């Protein structure tokens, strides 16, 4: 099999909290996960692959009813972006304040 793989690059990142790795009882934050992936992209200059982009979108249909073509279009868009663009996007996630940590509501509020 190895001769058939000549010319391909393989990356096997060891991400904390993934697979059989241990993790804290409350898991890792989105910012921590994004920082890990951003660090990987610092070393990559190649465009990302279809499988990676599709996997990164796997959560979306669980929360939103969307047709298959919508995900296919997002995957197509994502594979056209070079690694440095993904790195920049993930860097933004690292520095953003999650809505759940942005503060408290000081005004009287009715939440339905």
Backbone torsions as a table, in degrees:
resi	resn	phi	psi	omega
1	UNK	NA	-37.9	-177.0
2	UNK	-53.4	-42.1	179.1
3	UNK	-61.2	-29.3	179.8
4	UNK	-73.3	-16.9	-177.3
5	UNK	-97.2	4.0	179.8
6	UNK	-59.1	136.0	179.3
7	UNK	91.7	-8.1	178.1
8	UNK	-96.4	151.8	173.6
9	UNK	-108.2	141.1	178.8
10	UNK	-125.0	137.1	177.7
11	UNK	-124.2	132.1	178.4
12	UNK	-130.5	78.0	-178.3
13	UNK	-68.6	143.6	176.8
14	UNK	-101.6	88.7	-175.6
15	UNK	-87.5	135.7	179.6
16	UNK	-63.6	141.5	178.1
17	UNK	78.0	2.7	-178.8
18	UNK	-105.9	152.1	178.9
19	UNK	63.1	-131.8	-178.3
20	UNK	-88.6	4.9	-178.6
21	UNK	-68.6	148.0	176.1
22	UNK	-75.0	160.0	175.9
23	UNK	-152.8	160.9	179.4
24	UNK	-65.6	160.4	-176.0
25	UNK	-58.9	-29.8	-179.6
26	UNK	-99.2	10.3	176.6
27	UNK	73.5	-163.6	179.3
28	UNK	-113.8	147.9	-179.7
29	UNK	-75.5	163.1	176.6
30	UNK	-60.1	-39.1	179.6
31	UNK	-62.6	-40.5	178.7
32	UNK	-66.3	-43.0	179.1
33	UNK	-64.6	-43.7	179.8
34	UNK	-64.5	-37.2	178.4
35	UNK	-63.1	-39.9	178.4
36	UNK	-62.1	-48.3	-178.5
37	UNK	-67.4	-38.2	177.5
38	UNK	-60.5	-39.9	178.3
39	UNK	-62.7	-36.8	177.6
40	UNK	-64.3	-42.9	-178.6
41	UNK	-67.2	-20.5	176.3
42	UNK	-61.0	-29.4	-178.9
43	UNK	-91.5	-12.4	-176.0
44	UNK	-104.7	138.8	174.0
45	UNK	-120.6	-9.6	-178.6
46	UNK	-77.4	153.6	172.6
47	UNK	-61.0	152.7	179.5
48	UNK	-79.9	158.1	-176.1
49	UNK	-89.5	164.3	-179.3
50	UNK	-58.4	-46.1	-177.2
51	UNK	-60.9	-40.9	-179.0
52	UNK	-66.0	-45.4	-179.1
53	UNK	-64.3	-44.8	-179.8
54	UNK	-61.0	-43.3	179.0
55	UNK	-63.8	-38.3	-179.4
56	UNK	-67.0	-19.0	178.5
57	UNK	-100.4	3.9	-172.9
58	UNK	-61.7	-25.4	179.9
59	UNK	-74.0	-28.5	-170.4
60	UNK	-59.1	-49.6	-180.0
61	UNK	-66.2	-15.8	176.6
62	UNK	-72.5	-25.8	-177.7
63	UNK	-105.7	-22.5	-175.8
64	UNK	-133.8	134.9	176.4
65	UNK	-80.8	110.5	-178.9
66	UNK	-132.9	148.5	176.7
67	UNK	-71.3	156.0	-178.7
68	UNK	-57.1	-36.0	-178.4
69	UNK	-62.8	-29.6	-179.9
70	UNK	-63.7	-47.0	178.4
71	UNK	-65.1	-42.4	178.1
72	UNK	-57.7	-41.4	177.9
73	UNK	-64.8	-41.5	179.1
74	UNK	-64.9	-38.0	177.2
75	UNK	-64.6	-43.7	178.3
76	UNK	-60.3	-45.0	177.4
77	UNK	-61.0	-45.0	-176.1
78	UNK	-65.2	-35.1	-179.4
79	UNK	-74.7	-16.4	176.7
80	UNK	-82.6	-13.3	179.8
81	UNK	-86.5	130.1	177.3
82	UNK	-70.2	164.2	-178.0
83	UNK	-53.8	-37.0	-177.3
84	UNK	-66.6	-28.3	177.6
85	UNK	-71.0	-44.8	176.3
86	UNK	-59.3	-41.4	179.4
87	UNK	-59.7	-43.0	179.8
88	UNK	-64.3	-43.1	179.0
89	UNK	-61.7	-47.7	-179.4
90	UNK	-66.3	-32.9	175.3
91	UNK	-62.1	-37.6	176.5
92	UNK	-64.2	-38.7	176.9
93	UNK	-64.2	-34.3	-179.8
94	UNK	-65.0	-36.5	-174.8
95	UNK	-94.4	-11.6	-178.1
96	UNK	-75.1	146.6	174.8
97	UNK	-88.1	120.2	179.2
98	UNK	-61.1	146.8	-179.1
99	UNK	-56.1	-31.1	-179.0
100	UNK	-73.9	-12.5	-178.2
101	UNK	-117.4	13.8	-173.5
102	UNK	-85.7	-6.7	177.8
103	UNK	134.4	-167.7	-178.5
104	UNK	-114.8	160.0	176.6
105	UNK	-89.6	120.7	-176.9
106	UNK	-91.0	-19.8	-179.1
107	UNK	-88.5	155.3	175.2
108	UNK	-60.4	130.9	-171.9
109	UNK	-138.8	138.2	173.7
110	UNK	-108.8	116.4	179.8
111	UNK	-105.8	120.0	-179.6
112	UNK	-101.5	NA	NA
